[in-house]
Amino acid sequence: MKLELLKRHPQNPILKPEDMPFLCNAIYNPGAVRFGKKHLLLPRVEDGRRDNRLHVALSDNGVDFSVNPYPIELPYSAAHEPFEKHLYDPRITLLEGAYYVTYCAQTFEETVRIGLLRTMDFKTFERFPFITQPWSRNCALFPEKIRGLYARVDRPMSGNVGITWVSYSPDLIHWGQSEPIEAKMETWMRNKWGPGPTPVKTDEGWLFIFHGVWLACNYVYKIGVMLLDMDNPAKVIGQCPDFILSPREDYERMGETINCVFSNGAIVDDDGEVRVYYGAADTCIGLATAKLSDLVSVCLENKL
């Protein structure tokens, strides 16, 4: 592979802090899903107080987005309230006719848990109990049951090393049967790696876009891809050894977090193009695309 598989859109960055109608410090990596005929993003928006909330953004063409200036409203929960000083890193999964949102909920002291919401319209939301204990991040649900159970991927934060696990649930409340994903630790992801967008079902297995981190003079965040077994997603069928997107442009290198491209949202269009929406330097949002068939092929060419 001579060039990175993901190609940047010429309008990048497609969403910037100055696009918001209020003082905005940064607009971060969004969840993404098709919503009727619209492309819907759910970015984390950091205001002038540096408080973080989730906002809905809609587009007809997947490039030009209008962001709701008001964050989504969540029903009050005494159990959730202490953990929701900041909301971020949402993933959206269309599952059994409803939209599920997993997100990081963080206290002012920076303790993090994974919250889960269900919605039909992105206006009203139903809460579930927290689905992880403290200090877990980067969680996404699979878009259908596996062996009769709901399934998720997440990255617990353990010491200085982060890897990704698959867990199962009969009811989206009680979780267990956790197994680590058997990825090959390439140099560019050796410090930690974790889920990107919701896994995509293909004829060959689950296409799993992920982030990897390498500590050079500072952390460098890149994006990779692997293919997981359909019935046992802890098993990796194939994994591209190279990153498929790395921070190259100024807007990806300079910002709140330098040298960072990070995605937790992707949409597969009807023509097989994958739109990967990603946070750039934790400051703005970029769009990069590739053919679904190319992403699958590069994994199958590198079977584990």
C-alpha positions in Angstrom: 0.0 0.0 0.0 1.7 3.2 -1.2 -0.8 5.8 0.0 -3.2 6.0 3.0 -6.5 4.4 2.1 -8.7 7.2 3.5 -8.8 10.3 1.3 -9.5 13.7 2.7 -12.5 15.7 1.4 -11.4 19.0 -0.3 -13.6 21.1 2.0 -11.8 19.9 5.1 -12.3 20.8 7.9 -16.0 20.5 7.3 -16.9 21.8 10.8 -14.9 24.4 12.8 -15.4 26.3 16.1 -16.2 29.4 14.2 -19.2 27.6 12.5 -21.0 27.7 15.9 -23.3 30.6 16.7 -21.7 31.1 20.1 -18.2 31.2 21.6 -16.8 27.7 20.9 -13.4 26.4 21.9 -13.5 23.2 19.9 -15.8 20.8 18.0 -14.7 17.2 18.4 -15.1 13.8 16.8 -18.8 13.0 16.2 -21.0 9.9 16.2 -22.5 9.4 12.7 -25.5 7.7 11.2 -28.0 7.8 8.3 -31.2 9.3 9.6 -33.9 9.0 7.0 -32.5 10.8 3.9 -30.1 12.9 6.1 -26.6 12.4 7.3 -26.6 13.0 11.0 -23.6 13.8 13.2 -23.5 14.0 17.0 -20.4 16.0 17.8 -19.0 17.0 21.1 -19.0 20.8 21.3 -16.9 22.6 23.9 -18.1 26.1 24.7 -16.3 29.1 26.1 -16.4 27.7 29.6 -14.8 24.5 28.2 -17.9 22.5 29.2 -18.8 19.7 26.7 -22.2 18.8 25.4 -23.5 16.8 22.5 -25.2 18.6 19.6 -27.1 17.3 16.6 -25.9 18.3 13.1 -27.7 17.4 9.9 -26.8 17.4 6.2 -28.4 16.5 2.9 -25.1 15.7 1.2 -22.9 14.5 4.0 -20.5 17.5 3.8 -22.4 20.7 4.5 -23.8 20.4 8.0 -26.0 22.6 10.1 -25.4 22.3 13.8 -28.2 22.8 16.3 -27.0 25.5 18.7 -28.7 23.8 21.6 -27.3 20.5 23.0 -29.4 17.4 23.3 -31.6 17.3 26.4 -31.3 14.2 28.6 -33.8 13.2 31.3 -32.6 13.9 34.8 -31.0 11.0 36.7 -29.6 11.3 40.2 -27.2 8.4 39.4 -26.0 10.0 36.2 -25.8 13.7 37.2 -22.4 13.6 39.0 -20.8 11.9 36.0 -22.1 14.3 33.4 -20.0 17.4 33.8 -18.7 16.5 30.3 -20.2 14.3 27.6 -18.1 13.2 24.7 -17.0 10.4 22.2 -20.5 9.3 21.2 -21.1 6.3 18.9 -24.5 5.8 17.3 -25.8 2.4 16.4 -29.1 1.6 14.5 -30.2 -1.5 16.3 -33.7 -3.2 16.2 -35.3 -0.1 14.7 -34.0 2.4 17.3 -30.9 4.5 17.6 -28.6 3.8 20.5 -25.9 6.3 21.6 -23.0 5.2 23.8 -21.0 8.1 25.2 -18.4 9.0 27.8 -19.7 10.6 30.9 -17.1 12.4 33.0 -17.1 14.0 36.4 -15.4 17.2 37.2 -12.6 15.1 38.7 -12.3 13.3 35.3 -13.7 9.9 36.4 -15.2 8.4 33.2 -18.0 5.8 32.7 -20.0 4.8 29.6 -23.6 5.9 29.3 -26.2 4.5 27.0 -29.2 6.2 25.4 -32.0 5.2 23.1 -33.9 7.5 20.8 -36.1 7.4 17.7 -35.9 11.1 16.7 -32.7 12.6 18.4 -35.1 14.9 20.3 -36.1 12.8 23.2 -33.9 10.2 24.8 -34.4 7.2 27.1 -31.6 6.4 29.6 -30.1 3.0 30.5 -28.0 2.4 33.6 -24.3 2.9 33.1 -23.0 -0.1 31.1 -19.4 0.0 32.5 -17.6 0.6 35.7 -15.4 3.8 36.1 -12.4 4.2 33.8 -13.7 2.7 30.6 -13.8 4.6 27.3 -14.5 4.2 23.5 -17.6 2.0 23.5 -19.8 1.0 20.6 -22.6 -1.4 20.2 -22.8 -3.9 17.3 -25.7 -3.3 15.0 -27.3 -6.7 15.6 -27.2 -9.5 18.1 -24.3 -12.0 18.0 -25.2 -15.6 19.1 -28.5 -14.3 20.5 -26.9 -11.6 22.7 -26.3 -7.9 22.4 -22.6 -7.1 21.9 -20.3 -4.2 22.4 -16.7 -3.2 22.1 -14.9 -0.9 24.6 -11.5 0.0 25.8 -11.0 -0.2 29.6 -8.3 2.1 30.9 -5.8 -0.1 32.7 -2.5 1.5 33.7 -0.6 2.8 30.6 -1.8 0.1 28.2 -5.2 0.1 26.4 -6.6 -2.7 24.3 -10.1 -3.4 23.1 -12.6 -6.0 24.5 -15.8 -7.5 23.3 -18.6 -8.1 25.9 -22.1 -9.5 25.7 -25.5 -8.8 27.3 -29.0 -10.3 27.3 -30.7 -6.9 28.0 -28.2 -4.0 27.4 -28.0 -3.7 31.2 -26.0 -6.7 32.5 -22.7 -7.3 30.7 -20.1 -10.1 30.8 -18.4 -12.9 28.8 -15.7 -10.3 28.0 -12.8 -11.3 25.7 -9.9 -9.2 24.4 -9.7 -8.7 20.6 -6.7 -10.6 19.3 -5.2 -7.7 17.3 -1.6 -7.6 16.2 0.2 -4.8 18.0 1.9 -2.8 15.2 4.4 -0.1 16.1 2.1 2.8 15.3 -0.6 1.5 17.8 1.7 0.0 20.4 0.9 2.4 23.3 -2.9 1.9 23.2 -5.6 1.2 20.7 -9.4 1.3 20.8 -12.7 1.3 19.0 -13.5 3.8 16.3 -17.0 3.9 14.7 -19.7 1.3 15.1 -18.6 -2.0 13.5 -19.9 -2.4 9.9 -21.4 -5.7 8.8 -20.0 -7.1 5.5 -20.2 -10.5 3.8 -16.7 -11.2 5.0 -17.1 -10.2 8.7 -17.3 -7.1 10.8 -15.3 -4.2 9.4 -13.8 -2.5 12.4 -12.1 0.9 12.1 -10.0 1.7 15.1 -7.6 4.3 16.5 -4.0 3.6 17.5 -1.6 5.6 19.6 2.2 5.8 19.5 4.2 7.8 22.0 7.0 9.6 20.2 7.9 13.0 21.6 4.1 13.2 22.3 1.1 10.9 21.6 0.3 10.5 17.9 -3.2 9.3 17.1 -3.8 7.5 13.8 -6.6 5.4 12.3 -6.5 1.7 11.2 -8.8 -1.0 10.1 -9.3 -4.7 10.7 -11.9 -7.4 10.0 -13.5 -9.4 12.8 -15.2 -12.8 12.7 -18.9 -12.5 12.3 -19.8 -15.0 15.1 -16.8 -14.4 17.4 -15.6 -10.8 17.0 -12.8 -11.3 19.5 -11.1 -13.2 16.6 -9.4 -11.0 14.0 -9.7 -12.4 10.4 -7.3 -9.9 8.9 -5.7 -6.6 9.8 -4.2 -3.9 7.7 -0.6 -3.5 9.2 -0.5 0.2 8.1 -2.5 3.1 9.4 -5.1 4.3 6.9 -5.1 7.9 8.0 -2.5 9.9 10.0 -2.2 13.6 11.0 -0.6 15.4 8.1 -2.5 18.6 7.6 -2.0 21.7 9.7 -5.6 21.4 11.1 -4.7 17.8 12.2 -1.4 18.7 13.8 -2.2 21.9 15.7 -5.0 22.4 18.1 -6.1 21.2 21.6 -4.4 17.8 21.1 -1.5 18.0 18.6 -1.0 15.3 16.0 -4.4 13.6 16.3 -6.9 12.1 13.9 -9.6 10.2 15.8 -12.9 8.8 14.5 -16.0 7.4 16.3 -18.4 7.9 13.4 -18.8 6.5 9.9 -21.6 6.2 7.3 -21.7 3.7 4.4 -23.5 5.3 1.4 -25.6 3.3 -1.0 -22.7 3.3 -3.5 -20.4 1.6 -1.1 -18.4 4.7 -0.2 -17.5 4.9 3.5 -17.6 8.4 5.0 -15.3 8.6 8.0 -15.9 11.6 10.1 -13.0 12.4 12.4 -11.8 14.8 15.0 -8.7 16.8 13.9 -6.4 17.9 16.7 -9.4 17.8 19.1 -10.4 21.1 17.5 -12.4 20.6 14.3 -14.0 17.9 12.2 -12.7 16.4 9.0 -14.1 13.9 6.5 -12.2 11.2 4.7 -13.6 8.5 2.4 -12.7 5.1 1.0 -14.5 2.3 -0.8 -15.9 -0.3 1.6 -14.6 -3.0 -0.8 -11.1 -1.6 -0.6 -11.1 -1.6 3.2 -12.3 -5.2 3.3 -9.8 -6.2 0.7 -6.8 -4.8 2.5 -7.8 -6.7 5.6 -8.2 -10.0 3.7 -4.8 -9.5 2.1 -3.3 -9.5 5.6 -4.9 -12.4 7.4 -3.9 -13.2 10.9 
